[in-house]
Amino acid sequence: MINSRQLFLLNTAQTSNFPRLIEISRSKGVYLYDPKGKRYIDLVSGFAVSNIGHRHPSVLKAIRNQLKRYLHVTVYGEFVLSPQVELAHQLVNILPDKLNSVYFVNSGAEATEGAMKLAKRYTGRKQIIAADKAYHGSTQGALSLIGNPSYHQAYAPLLPSIDFITFNQLADLEKISTETAAVILESVQGEAGIRVPSKAYMQAVRKRCDETGTLLILDEIQTGFGRTGQLFAFEHYGIVPDIILLAKGMGGGMPIGAFIANRNVMSVFKENPMLGHITTFGGHPVSCAAALANLQVILDEKLVQQVAGKEKLFRKHLNHPSIREIRGIGLMLAIQLDSFEQVEQVSKYCAEEGVMIDWFMHCDSALRLAPPLIISTRQIVSACRVIVKAINKFQPASLPHKH
Ligand SMILES: Cc1ncc(COP(=O)(O)O)c(C=O)c1O
């Protein structure tokens, strides 16, 4: 009889030739379980989503309460829906004053798309500048911003008037001019294998954008909701973006995203033409209810304040001569190894030993660490023990190299 793995390979579109093929039957807190009851500690958080862990009781309660009221009722932006209104109000409360208008969408890529359109409409300019090794989503517009030439070649033609700067390089900021509608940057680059820019660089980007009347879009889709040890990573740099992009960790495991700007900027969607950006499901009431509970948990359980200490623990316990570097900030870390083969073998072994770990789109020689922020000391220590054991087992010299 055909099993569910075979059906997965047959009928579910595949995105690589080496999917993990681990079947999940249940999740709770920092753990995932397979149908045989095998437990995995999740050090990836569904790719920076489950910041408060899987199926947090407060999120489940908020979802159940909303299920009793209504699901989808109309396209985004028409009716007054209390989960949206309350979530927008909470987000505006925790963000700097100028970010006071929230446009809800379903995903990160959609947040990027909306922000690109907004910047072009508001400034009347065409050029958008992104960074090398950037990732802002996989739709055509967002993909046009990807800082990886192989994707440009594969999907050309992508959007015109997109230019690139080198991330964290001051000299390149000269490319930002009065022709530039927006500069879009990840506050910490994720898929690049975690690259943290300097405070001086981010302040210089802000300054250059101010000088040229360019909007600064900060993508906090991976960094948001506490992952880097601040609620939003821009807080590390003492700057405020003109548009912030949110998704992933926003919904407590439910799909939701947002781009947030000043009311004055956002108002351009209302006229000439009206309905400048629309979405049917954006800000789904159940997702908004879950996101509101998610945010409350992050604030009530003081999760952000615990992140720096947990980062230190990971750094202390990930000790092995073949780790070249541990890059990153907070619970957004990359363990730099030697090759893709080593990363693959180490992560496969870790999965066998019940530790879920992954790698990065533009950096396949590093392991991705993005555990739920609720992870405990004991869980960090035991997961690190497995990772170190795996790295010890698969040393670079014994490995065939990819290229
Ligand atoms: C920084 C960043 N921006 C945007 C996206 C796209 O988000 P989504 O997959 O929800 O479209 C991602 C997803 O990995 C991301 O890491």
The ligand as a Gaussian input file, in Angstrom:
#p B3LYP/6-31G(d) Opt

LIG

0 1
 C       13.517000      38.233000       5.637000
 C       12.372000      37.580000       4.913000
 N       11.543000      38.340000       4.190000
 C       10.494000      37.799000       3.531000
 C       10.233000      36.449000       3.569000
 C        9.081000      35.873000       2.822000
 O        8.066000      35.499000       3.710000
 P        6.960000      34.455000       3.243000
 O        7.613000      33.133000       3.072000
 O        5.939000      34.486000       4.337000
 O        6.405000      34.973000       1.951000
 C       11.088000      35.622000       4.312000
 C       10.880000      34.172000       4.355000
 O       11.750000      33.384000       4.643000
 C       12.187000      36.203000       4.994000
 O       13.044000      35.453000       5.704000

